[in-house]
Amino acid sequence: MIEELLAIKNIDVYFVMGIILFFGLIESIAGFLKNSNRKKGDWIQEILSFLILGNLIKPVIIFLMFSLGDFFFPQYRLALAPLSFVGLFTVYILIDDILQYWYHRAAHETPFLWKLHRPHHQAEEMGYFVSYRNALVYYLLMPNIWWVAIILFLGGGKVVALGLILKQLIIIGSHSRLKWDKPFYQYAVLRPLIKILERIIITPAFHHSHHGTSRLDAASEPNGNFGNMFSFWDQLFGTARFQNSYPKEYGLQQKTNDPWTASYFYPFVKSPDIKSEWSAGFKKTDTSSSEAIPVSLTKGEAYLWCACGMSKDQPFCDGSHHGTKFKPQKFTVKRTGTVKLCNCKKSNGTPFCDDTHLSLKSTS
């Protein structure tokens, strides 16, 4: 067991650090770091998260899995070792990636996991270290790490090693500001190739879209593109949105002043900013009402209507839908003027009021 722990730890720390340094060097040469607006707390959280993940969380989970396996299922120790490397690697990497897809998607659709994943989307710049920006508890619950431990116990150390390197190349590459896929969209001769490539692996344009601030930006889809290594899960489950450009703005709609300690150690450490989701527990507050809201809208301008009923800027979206299955509705109006927007969230003609709230009143 000690050998397996040391092997995966060395790969996780040294090989992955090499990949990080590679992308970091290129970003530095390109001038991205010089023009960065990142704060000291951003660097502290991401570096600390990387070190704790590789040197503490993963080794502890692997140790626990080996201990449990040896106690309950000793006969299965190294059971997969004689199998074909190619076959075992294929099964391992596909299961690993679909686990990550659903865990990531769940983190955007459940309040509990969202607050643990929120640090990842609070970053207002993409970069090679952003992939390690999650709360401590988020990693403790991550099914992929437990899956790695199971495969190691069963004798799949080599497939885990190769999978880890391949996985980090794709993940760090898709978070980097390098945007290695940009030339493929710029030159017509390369476009057919990127059309194929982006439908297999996660590219920067595909994942940057997921980090965009708002759906008002045509290149942003924060409620989709959940894939980790492969984009075909998003295609299969209807959450894919392919882009050939990048968001104008990254980060959350709700700007809060949170210390990095609250970001990383939530729920054990709360944020002093009362506007922050990290200042309270996991429940969300319903701010909808049974009254329509008259608003002045301008022809040709795009708006986002709140569908979750939790926005503090009703009837418009303020990003509070994160952690739910709701998505804001993008809309425009045909002429400038005052219209009534639905705030009961029951209208048959959303986002516009159709007086459904009157029947809700009569039955209450």
N, C-alpha and C positions, 0 to 999 in steps of 0.2 A: 504493500500500500504506500509506503514512504516513497518508493521509486515513482509510482504514478503521480503522487502529489508534487514531487519535485519536477517531474517532466512537464506537467501541465502548467505549473507555476513559472518555469523557465520560459516556456513558449509564450505564456500570457504576458509576462513582464518584458522579456528581452526581444522576442520577435515582434510583438505588437508595438513595443516602444520604437523599434526600428521603423515600422510602418508609419507611426505617428511622426517621428523625426523626419522621415522622407517627405511627407506632405507638409510638415511645418517648415522645412527648409525651402520648399518650392514656394509656399505662401509668403515666406520672408523675402525671398529673392524678387518675387512679383510685387512687393511693397504692401501687401495686405496687412501685415502686422504693424507697419509704421503708421498706416492710416486707420488703425482699429480704434473703436470707441469702447472696447472692453474694459471693465473695471477690475480692480485688484481682487474683489470677492469672486468674480467669475473664474479667474485663474485658480484661486485657492480651492474652490469647490470642485472644479473639473480634475485638477491634479490629485487632490485628496481622494476623490471618488475613484479615479483610476488605480491609485495605489492600494486603497482598501479593498477594491473589488478583486484585484489580482493576488494580493498577499494575505487577505483575511477571509473574505466572503466565500470565494470559490474553494480554497483549501478546506475550510470548515465544512462546507456542504459535501465535498468529496469524502472527507473523513467520516462524516455521519453516514453517508450512503454505503461506504465500505463496511463500516461497523454494523449497520443494520443488515446488509447483505450477507456478511459472514455469519451473523447470528441466526437469521431466519432462512436464508437460501444459500448455504455454503456450496452446494452442488453446482450452482450456476456461475461460480467464479471462473472467469476466462472462457465461458461457454461459447462465445462468438469468435474467439481467436482463430479457429481453423477455417472460418468462412472466407469467401472471396473478398478481397479488399475492395474491388470496384462495387460489388453488390452491396456490401455493408456500408460503404461510404455514401452511396446513393440513398439508401434508406435513412441513414443517420442525418444527412444534411437536409433532406426533404421534411422529415419529422421536426427537426430543429427549427426550420424556417416557418413551417405552418404553426408551430407552437408560438413563435415570436409574433407572427401576424395576428393571431387571435388575442394574445396577451396585450399587444400594442393597441389593437382595436378596442379591447375591453377598457383599457386605460383612458380612452376618449369617450367611453359611453357609460362609465360608472363613477360616481362622485369619489368613492374611496380611492380607487386606483388613479383617477385623474389628478388628485392633489399630490400624489407621489410622483407622477410623470410630468406635472406642470413645470418643474425646473427646466426640463428639456426644451419647452416651448417659450420659456421666458427669455431665452437668449435672443438678442436683437441683431446678432450677426451670426452667420454660419461660420464654421471653422473646424479644423481637424480634431479638436478636443471636445466639441459639442456633443459627440455621441456618448460621452461618459457623464453627461449632465442629467442625472436623475437622483431622486431621494434614496437614501440608504435602504429603507424598507422595500422600495421598488425592486432593488436587486435581490434582496433576500427572498422575495416571493417569485422571482422570475423563473418560469418553468424550464427555460433552456438550460440554466445552470444545473438544475436537478437532472435533466436529461443527459447532460454531459457526464455527470457523476455515475449515472446508471450504465452508460455505454463503457465508461472506463472500468467499472466493476466487472462487466461482461467480457472485457478483453479487447475493447476497441480503441486502444490508446492511439494507434497510428491514424485512424480515421478522424479522431477528435483533433489531433495535431494539425492535420492538413485542413480540416474544416475550419478551425479557428483562424488560421492564416488567411484562407480564402475569404472567410466571412468579414474579417477586419479590413481587408483590402477594399471590399465593396462598400462596407458601412462607412469607414473613414473617408473613402473617396467620394461617397454621395453626400457627406456633410461638409466637405471641404469647400472653401471659397475658390478653389482652383477651376471648377466648372470644366472638367476635361471633355465633356460632351458638346460644348458650345460650338467648336468648329464643324461638327457633324451637322448642325442645323444651319450654319452659315453657308456652307458650300453644297451646291446641288448634287454634286457627284457622290457626296458622302451620306446624303439623307436616306437613301434606301437601306444603308447599313445600320444607321441609328434606329430606324423604324423596327428592325429586327432585334437589335440589341436591347432596346428599352422595353421590349415585350418579354424579355427573359430576365435581365438583372436590373437592379435599382440604379438609376443614373442620377446625377446631380439635379437635373431639371425636374425629374419625377419626385425626388425627395424634398428638394427646396420648396416645391409647391406646397407640400404638407406643412412646412414651417412658415408659410406666408401668413401675415397678420389677419387679413380679412378676405372674404369672397368677393368684396367689391373690386379687388384686384383680379383681373382676368387670369393671371398666372398663379393665383393662390387657391389651394384646396385643403384647408386645415382639417376638414372632416372626411378626408379620404387619403389614398396613397399610403396605406399602413405597412406595406411590405418592408422586409428587412434586407434580404439578399435578392429574392426573386419577385418580380412584379406580377407573375401569373396568378398569385393568390388574389390580388386585388381585381384582376380581370375576371377570375372565376366567381368571386363573391360580390361583384358589382361596385367596388369602391375605387376603381382605377380612373385616373384622369390624366392623360398624357399631355405634356406641355413642350413647347419648343422655345420657351423663354423663362425668365426667373422673376420671382416676386419683387415688387418695388420696396416692400417693407417686411421685416421679419419680427417675430415676437408676438406678444399677446395684445389684444385690444385694450385690456385693463392694465394700465401702468401703475404699479405699486412699488413702494420703497421697502423692499424686504432684505434683511441681512442674509448672507449666504448660509448662516447657521440654521435659519428657519427653512431655507430652501432645501438643504441637504438632510437635516435631522427631523423634519416634520414627520409625525405629529408630536414628537418629544419636545421640540422647540417651536414655539409659535411666533408669528410675526407681530411686531408692535404696530404695524400699519393696519388700522381697523378696516380699511377698504380691501385688504388682501384676503384671499381665500384661506391663507395659512394662519389667519388670526383667530379662526374658530375651528369647529369640528368638521365632520364630513358632510353634514346635511346642507342642502341648498334651500334658499328662501323663495317662495312663490310671490311674485310681484304683480301678477295679472289681476284684473278686476272685471266687473260685469258692465263697465261703461266703455263705450267707444271713445277714441281719442282723436279730436280734430287737429290736423297738422297742415302746415303750408308746404307744398312740394313744388319742385321746379321741373318742367318738361325736359326730358333728355338726361337728367341726373339719376344715377343709380342709388338705390337705398336697400338696406337690409332690415327686414321685418323680423322681430323676435317671435320665434315659434315655440320656445321652451317655457315662456312665462316667468322667467327668472331675471330678466334684464333689469338693471337699475335705471335704464334710459328708455323706458317704454314709450312708444311701441317699437322702438328700434333696437337692434341687436347691439350688445356691448361685450359679447364674448362669453357670457355666463352659461351658454349652452354646453361648453366643454364639460365633459363628465356626464353627459346625457346622450340619448340617441337622437335628439332633435338637431335640425340644421336650420339656420336662418334662411329666410326666403328673399332672394334678390328680386327687385322689381323696379319699374319706372312708371311714370304717368304720362298720359297722352297730351295733357295740357297743364300749364301752371295754375295753381289755385289751392284752395283748402279742401281736403278730403278727410273722411272719417276712417281711421284704421282700427281694425279689430284688436281688442285687448282681452277678450274672454277666451281667445284661441279656439273658438268653436265655429267660426264663420265658415260657410260653404264656399265663400269666394275670397279666401285669404289672399292678400293681406287686408283687403277692404272689408269694412263692416257690412253685414247684411241683416242686422237687427236680431241675430240669433240670441244675443244676450238678453233680449226682452223675454223670450220664452224661458230662459234659464232663471230669470228673476221670478217668473210666475210659478215655477215648479219648486222653488227653494223655500 
